[in-house]
């Protein structure tokens, strides 16, 4: 509240009920981890054997490619889960 007892725009930011609650954040994190685990099992099964030679020879380019694949998948997964949870009401 401002000095005169009136609410200003900054006060309503902190009182917005649509902001993430702790419960919602915990559930979102758990769902994200479970989805990630389920996604990375088949990705590991198919992607890592494709780079077996690069891994065995410790080639930097192979490691960078693997990292780029996993980072891209993680970004897309996290973005999708975040957008899904932002539309949910708790």
C-alpha positions in Angstrom: 0.0 0.0 0.0 1.1 3.5 -0.6 1.5 6.1 2.1 -2.1 7.3 1.7 -3.6 3.8 2.2 -4.3 3.3 -1.5 -3.0 0.4 -3.5 -0.7 1.1 -6.4 0.2 -1.1 -9.3 3.2 -2.6 -7.6 1.2 -3.8 -4.6 -1.1 -5.9 -6.9 1.9 -7.7 -8.4 2.6 -9.4 -5.1 -1.0 -10.2 -4.4 -1.8 -11.8 -7.7 -3.4 -15.2 -7.0 -2.4 -16.5 -10.5 1.3 -16.5 -9.6 3.0 -19.8 -9.0 2.4 -21.3 -5.6 5.0 -23.5 -3.9 2.7 -26.5 -4.4 2.4 -25.8 -8.1 6.1 -25.3 -8.5 6.9 -28.6 -6.7 4.4 -30.5 -8.8 5.7 -28.9 -12.0 9.3 -29.9 -11.1 8.3 -33.5 -10.3 6.3 -33.7 -13.6 9.2 -32.3 -15.5 11.7 -34.7 -14.0 9.4 -37.7 -14.7 8.8 -36.7 -18.3 12.5 -36.1 -18.7 13.3 -39.5 -17.4 10.8 -41.1 -19.7 12.1 -39.2 -22.7 15.8 -39.7 -22.1 15.7 -43.5 -21.8 14.9 -44.0 -25.5 17.0 -41.0 -26.5 20.0 -42.6 -24.8 19.2 -45.9 -26.4 19.3 -44.4 -29.9 21.6 -41.4 -29.7 24.6 -42.7 -27.7 25.3 -45.8 -29.9 25.4 -43.4 -32.9 28.3 -41.6 -31.2 30.1 -44.7 -29.8 33.2 -44.1 -31.9 33.4 -40.4 -30.9 32.9 -41.3 -27.3 35.6 -44.0 -27.4 38.0 -41.7 -29.2 37.1 -38.8 -26.9 36.4 -36.5 -29.8 35.3 -33.0 -28.8 33.0 -32.6 -31.8 31.1 -35.7 -30.9 30.7 -34.5 -27.3 29.5 -31.1 -28.5 26.9 -32.8 -30.8 25.6 -35.0 -28.0 25.4 -32.0 -25.7 23.5 -30.0 -28.3 21.0 -32.8 -28.8 20.3 -33.2 -25.1 20.2 -29.4 -24.5 17.7 -29.0 -27.4 15.5 -31.8 -26.0 15.7 -30.4 -22.5 14.8 -26.8 -23.7 11.7 -28.0 -25.7 10.6 -30.3 -22.8 11.0 -27.5 -20.2 9.2 -25.0 -22.4 6.3 -27.3 -23.0 5.9 -28.2 -19.4 6.2 -24.6 -18.3 3.5 -23.5 -20.8 1.2 -26.4 -19.8 1.5 -25.5 -16.1 1.0 -21.8 -16.7 -2.4 -22.6 -18.1 -3.4 -24.8 -15.2 -5.4 -23.5 -12.2 -4.4 -24.7 -8.7 
